[in-house]
Amino acid sequence: MHKARLEDINKLFLDYRRQFEIGDAAQVADFYRFPLHYYREDGSKQAVARDEFLGQVGKLLRAYRRLQVKQIVGTVTDVIELNNNSSLATLNWMLLTPRGDKSAELYSSTTRYLVTDSEEGLKIDGLILVDETAKIRGAVRARRRQVQ
């Protein structure tokens, strides 16, 4: 893989992470090429339009606010070049919340993205989904126990 391609992918996800921290669903959506393709854990596949994606991201961002996520750390852990225009990028995401004067890990997950060259530059074309519902629910329960 060309070093420039790897740098471009790292920059894409750094900018993507920043938009998630800002909490702007429309700006997050700008990193994707629609229709976006979801590849689910059960083997099913779904094409998602921008409007539907905005609703899903908005819901996720509201959950992050309720959980007081203050920082999101994303690390590109692997990139596989599929062809001249497409790569499979693996990222480890860690969500941090304040704990006193430090930060504590709320939860982490690994997500894979199909990244492709487009007329607008590098875009996320597909997501290999990991169901984060259980992790979010567990984080909510843990947060409630801390408050009680």
Order of alpha helices (4+ residues) and beta strands (2+ residues): alpha-alpha-beta-beta-alpha-beta-beta-beta-beta-alpha
